[in-house]
C-alpha cells in the first residue's frame, strides 16, 4: 500500500468542499492532552495500538493521519 502526503492547504480545501475523509490524530497521549489545537471531526487514536483500532475505522474513504 502506497502512502501519500497531503499538504495542510489541500486538506483544508477538501474539508471545506465537504469531501469525506477519515482524520486520525495520532499524537501521543500527553501531546494531545496538552494541546488546545484539534481538528474538528478527527478521531484520536493511540499510534502504538494500530492493530487494536484498525478495524474500528472506516476504510471506504481516504484515511489521513497527523501528529502535529
Secondary structure, 3 states (H helix, E strand, C coil): CCCCCCCHHHHHHHHHHCCCEEEEECCCHHHHHHCCCCCCCCEECCCCCHHHHHHHCCCCCEEEEECC
